[in-house]
Amino acid sequence: NTEQTETIPIVDVEQPLAVPPPPPPEDEWDPIPEHTNVDDFQSVQESKSKMKSLIQQTESLQNKEENFLQVQKALDQNKEILLQLQKQNEYITEALKELNVEQGDRCGPSLSHWVQYRDHCYHQTVEIVSWLECSDLCVSLNATFLKTERSRLMYIMKLLAVNHTWLGLSYKEEDNQWKWEDGSLPSPSLSLPRPSTDFQGNCVYANVHTVGMDTCTMSSSCVCEKPVCAKHSEES
């Protein structure tokens, strides 16, 4: 018998190795990232810094709000105090009006706009005239142009609440002196400037707290005075 041999073909079972694609041209390469751990650290630090700044801003706003509330509270308290003072002022004003009326009555029923201080009655004229006309104006009211010393004058000015009103005092060029209408010299307490020809044509006016000099031809009110009537003086 003839043996027959079977030829078995040898098959290569291994897969052929894949050939990698060629690299892209250099001009198409992606940039190499520069991201490092240092960048992460800086980013965290920046976040912390921003958070800290935000917290500080929040605290600052809270402090400002507290300050605002405190200021608002103080304003409310001051408003209450102001209202109380206004009420007190209204009460005092009314009391002074009543007092002035009573004092005016003591000066005589026809002198309702006069105020009394000790043994004299005083009046600020409604008419606005020059200093030279004040004397005649006071005479027409059966009174005289005011002459007094400083402490009494300041009290009278407060009673009348006057502003820039003529007194019976002027500079006399012929004597180089400040003199009252009756020719007497004023008290040093009035603190008038040293007599000088620079004051020629100047007369003395009074405010509530001070005295000053101005041109005698300037128009202003006048302060007149008269003694309290005998029967009223006895009552006071």
Secondary structure, DSSP 8 states (H G I E B T S, - for coil): -------------S-----------GGG--------HHHHHHHHHHHHHHHHHHHHHHHHHHHHHHHHHHHHHHHHHHHHHHHHHHHHHHHHHHHHHHHHHHHHHHT-TT-TT-EEETTEEEEE-SS-B-HHHHHHHHHHTT-EE----HHHHHHHHHHHT-SSEEEEEEEETTTTEEEETTS----GGG------GGGTTEEEEE-SS-EEEEETTS-BEEEEEEE--HHHHHH-
